[in-house]
Amino acid sequence: MPRFTFDRPTDFVDAAREMADSGRPTLARLLAEEAADRTPDPDAAARILAEFSGRSLRQED
C-alpha cells in the first residue's frame, strides 16, 4: 500500500483536487483549508480557498 506524506501545502492542494475530481467536495474543502493554513502568503491562501468553494465545516474552539 502506498504511503502518502503531507509535508507541503501543495501536497494538500493536490489531494484536494483528487477529492474534488472524485466527487468528494467536502473533503476537498477541508484539505484546501489545511493547505491555506500552511501557506505563508495570504494571497496564495485566498486563491487556494477560492478554488474550492463552499463553507468551512471546521469546528474550532
PLY file of the C-alpha trace (Angstrom):
ply
format ascii 1.0
element vertex 61
property float x
property float y
property float z
element edge 60
property int vertex1
property int vertex2
end_header
0.00 0.00 0.00
1.46 3.39 -0.92
2.30 5.72 1.90
1.42 9.36 1.44
3.12 12.22 3.17
1.75 15.69 3.53
4.71 17.95 4.17
3.86 20.94 1.99
0.77 22.98 1.21
0.92 21.70 -2.36
0.50 18.14 -1.06
-2.81 19.18 0.48
-3.88 21.05 -2.65
-3.10 18.03 -4.83
-5.13 15.80 -2.52
-7.96 18.35 -2.51
-8.06 18.29 -6.30
-8.18 14.50 -6.30
-11.08 14.55 -3.84
-12.94 17.15 -5.88
-12.42 15.12 -9.05
-13.76 12.01 -7.34
-16.92 13.73 -6.13
-15.91 14.44 -2.54
-16.29 18.23 -2.30
-16.45 18.40 1.50
-13.19 16.55 1.94
-11.68 18.64 -0.84
-12.66 21.83 1.01
-11.17 20.58 4.29
-7.90 19.69 2.58
-7.85 23.08 0.86
-8.37 24.81 4.20
-5.42 22.92 5.65
-3.32 23.92 2.65
-4.33 27.54 3.10
-3.45 27.40 6.79
0.02 26.13 5.92
0.60 28.73 3.21
2.56 31.75 4.47
1.38 34.07 1.67
-2.16 35.35 2.41
-2.87 35.98 -1.28
-1.90 32.42 -2.20
-4.01 31.09 0.67
-7.01 33.06 -0.61
-6.50 31.64 -4.11
-6.44 28.10 -2.72
-9.72 28.63 -0.87
-11.30 30.28 -3.90
-10.56 27.19 -5.98
-12.58 25.02 -3.59
-15.86 26.74 -2.93
-18.11 26.04 -0.03
-18.31 26.98 3.57
-16.00 25.70 6.23
-17.16 22.75 8.25
-14.39 23.05 10.80
-15.30 23.06 14.42
-12.91 25.29 16.27
-12.83 26.17 19.93
0 1
1 2
2 3
3 4
4 5
5 6
6 7
7 8
8 9
9 10
10 11
11 12
12 13
13 14
14 15
15 16
16 17
17 18
18 19
19 20
20 21
21 22
22 23
23 24
24 25
25 26
26 27
27 28
28 29
29 30
30 31
31 32
32 33
33 34
34 35
35 36
36 37
37 38
38 39
39 40
40 41
41 42
42 43
43 44
44 45
45 46
46 47
47 48
48 49
49 50
50 51
51 52
52 53
53 54
54 55
55 56
56 57
57 58
58 59
59 60
